[in-house]
Amino acid sequence: MLTLHHLNYSRSIRVIWLLEELGIEYDLVKYERDENFRAPAELKAIHPLGKAPVLVDDALTLAESAPILSYIDERYGDRRFSPPVDSDAAAVHDEWLQYVESSASLPIMMTSLGKRMGGLPDGLAKFTGPEVTKTLDYIGAGVGDGPYLMGEQLMLADIQMCYILAIAESAGLLKEHPDVAAYLDRLRARPAFIAATEIGGPLMPARR
């Protein structure tokens, strides 16, 4: 049976969501963040990075959300949430899947951290401001008529996207991007997403 190591308020909610969409049995091992909002040391015993998610399937131990999602969908989901192999759609989907934690994540995360720490230095702010706008404009255009990135069907890239958009929302970055905010609301309305947050906790801490 699959075992998922899950940290509260983390990217690993994505994996719970996919497992709930597929109706797969799994064991869930939960970890709580420490007083500094860091992952506990126990996670390093599971994977050297000491982060979540970590998926264990017999002899395989796998970290990082995108390869975990792809592995589960390929091995256990009959590619239900992936386009047909070797299609143009598969290449476009892979671009979206990798984009989330590469180009999209950096400016959003930097801006979010800056807001928590009283603001970014002017040089960084001049970089992140236009990059955040470009990122959210790109995602909004990608959703288009939607309801999802690849059209009518939810895909792994949508599941991957939810966490970074929740961070953007918590930092107030979606106020001028109602199309992206509406897309995030559609993702969170999925019954399997609701189940995932009931099991693993919310994406973000409650606002103070």
C-alpha positions in Angstrom: 0.0 0.0 0.0 1.1 3.5 -0.7 2.3 5.6 2.3 2.2 9.4 2.0 4.2 11.5 4.5 2.2 14.7 4.9 3.2 18.0 6.5 0.4 20.4 7.6 0.1 23.6 5.5 2.2 22.2 2.7 2.4 21.1 -0.9 1.6 17.5 0.2 -2.1 18.3 0.2 -1.9 18.0 -3.6 -1.1 14.3 -3.3 -3.9 13.6 -0.9 -6.2 15.4 -3.4 -5.1 13.1 -6.3 -5.4 10.0 -4.1 -8.9 11.0 -3.2 -9.8 11.8 -6.8 -8.7 8.3 -7.7 -10.2 6.6 -4.7 -7.0 4.8 -3.9 -6.3 3.3 -0.5 -3.2 4.8 1.3 -1.6 5.2 4.6 -1.2 8.8 5.8 1.6 9.8 8.2 1.1 13.3 9.5 3.7 15.8 10.7 3.2 19.2 12.3 5.3 22.3 11.7 7.4 23.5 14.5 7.3 27.0 16.2 9.3 28.4 13.4 6.9 27.0 10.8 9.6 24.5 9.7 9.2 20.8 9.0 10.1 18.6 12.0 13.5 16.7 12.0 11.7 13.4 11.8 11.0 13.9 8.1 14.7 13.6 7.4 14.6 10.0 8.4 12.1 9.4 5.5 13.9 11.5 2.8 17.2 13.5 3.0 15.5 16.7 2.0 13.4 16.6 5.2 10.3 18.0 3.4 6.9 16.9 2.3 5.4 15.3 0.4 7.2 12.0 0.4 5.6 8.9 -1.1 6.7 5.4 -0.2 5.7 2.5 -2.4 7.5 -0.7 -1.4 11.2 0.0 -2.2 10.5 3.3 -3.8 10.8 6.6 -1.9 9.9 9.6 -3.9 9.9 13.3 -3.1 8.7 16.4 -4.9 5.0 16.9 -5.9 5.2 16.8 -9.7 7.0 13.4 -10.0 4.8 12.0 -7.2 1.6 13.1 -9.0 2.8 11.7 -12.3 3.9 8.4 -10.7 0.6 7.8 -9.0 -1.4 8.7 -12.1 0.7 6.5 -14.3 1.0 3.5 -12.0 -2.3 3.5 -10.3 -4.6 5.9 -12.1 -4.5 4.7 -15.8 -3.4 8.3 -16.6 -6.9 9.5 -15.8 -5.5 13.0 -15.0 -2.9 13.1 -17.8 -3.3 13.6 -21.6 -2.6 10.7 -24.0 1.1 9.7 -24.2 3.1 11.3 -27.0 0.3 13.8 -27.8 0.9 17.5 -28.2 -1.5 17.9 -25.3 0.9 15.8 -23.1 3.8 18.2 -23.9 1.7 21.2 -23.1 0.5 19.7 -19.9 4.0 18.8 -18.9 5.0 22.4 -19.4 2.2 23.6 -17.1 3.1 20.9 -14.5 6.7 22.0 -14.4 6.0 25.7 -14.6 4.2 25.8 -11.2 7.3 25.1 -9.1 9.8 26.8 -11.5 8.9 30.1 -13.1 5.6 30.7 -11.3 6.6 29.9 -7.8 9.6 32.2 -7.3 8.0 35.7 -7.6 4.9 34.6 -5.7 6.8 33.0 -2.9 9.2 36.0 -2.7 6.4 38.4 -2.5 4.5 36.4 0.1 7.6 36.1 2.3 8.3 39.8 1.9 4.8 40.7 3.1 5.3 38.5 6.2 8.7 40.2 6.9 7.6 43.8 6.5 8.4 44.2 2.8 11.0 43.4 0.2 14.1 45.5 -0.5 13.4 47.9 -3.3 15.6 46.0 -5.8 13.7 42.8 -5.2 10.3 44.5 -5.2 11.1 46.0 -8.7 11.7 42.4 -9.9 8.9 40.6 -8.2 6.1 43.1 -9.0 6.2 42.8 -12.8 7.0 39.0 -12.5 3.9 38.4 -10.3 1.7 40.3 -12.8 3.1 38.4 -15.8 2.7 35.0 -14.0 -0.9 35.6 -13.0 -1.8 37.0 -16.4 -0.2 33.9 -18.0 -2.2 31.5 -15.8 -5.4 33.5 -16.4 -4.9 33.3 -20.1 -4.1 29.6 -19.8 -7.3 28.8 -18.1 -9.2 30.8 -20.8 -12.7 29.5 -21.2 -11.7 26.7 -18.8 -12.8 25.5 -16.5 -9.3 24.0 -16.2 -5.9 24.6 -17.8 -6.4 21.8 -20.4 -10.0 22.5 -21.0 -13.0 20.6 -19.5 -11.1 17.9 -17.6 -9.1 18.4 -14.4 -5.5 17.4 -14.9 -2.4 16.9 -12.7 -1.3 20.5 -13.6 -4.4 21.9 -12.0 -3.8 19.9 -8.8 -0.2 21.1 -8.8 -1.3 24.7 -9.3 -3.6 25.0 -6.3 -1.0 25.5 -3.6 0.9 28.3 -5.2 -2.4 30.1 -6.0 -3.5 29.8 -2.4 -0.3 31.5 -1.4 -0.9 34.2 -3.9 -4.4 34.7 -2.6 -3.2 34.9 1.0 -0.7 37.6 0.0 -3.5 39.6 -1.6 -2.2 39.0 -5.1 -5.4 37.8 -6.7 -7.5 40.9 -6.1 -6.6 42.2 -9.6 -6.9 38.8 -11.2 -10.5 37.7 -10.8 -10.2 35.1 -13.5 -7.4 33.3 -11.5 -9.3 33.7 -8.3 -12.3 32.1 -9.9 -10.1 29.3 -11.2 -8.8 28.7 -7.7 -12.4 28.6 -6.3 -13.3 26.0 -8.9 -10.4 23.8 -7.8 -11.3 24.1 -4.1 -14.9 23.2 -4.9 -13.9 19.7 -6.1 -15.3 17.1 -3.7 -12.0 15.3 -3.6 -10.2 18.6 -2.7 -12.7 19.2 0.1 -12.1 15.6 1.3 -8.3 16.2 1.1 -8.5 19.2 3.3 -10.7 17.4 5.8 -8.1 14.7 6.0 -4.9 16.7 5.8 -5.9 20.1 7.0 -6.3 23.4 5.1 -3.8 24.7 2.5 -3.0 27.8 4.5 -3.1 28.8 8.1 -6.1 31.0 9.1 -5.5 34.7 8.6 -4.7 36.7 11.7 
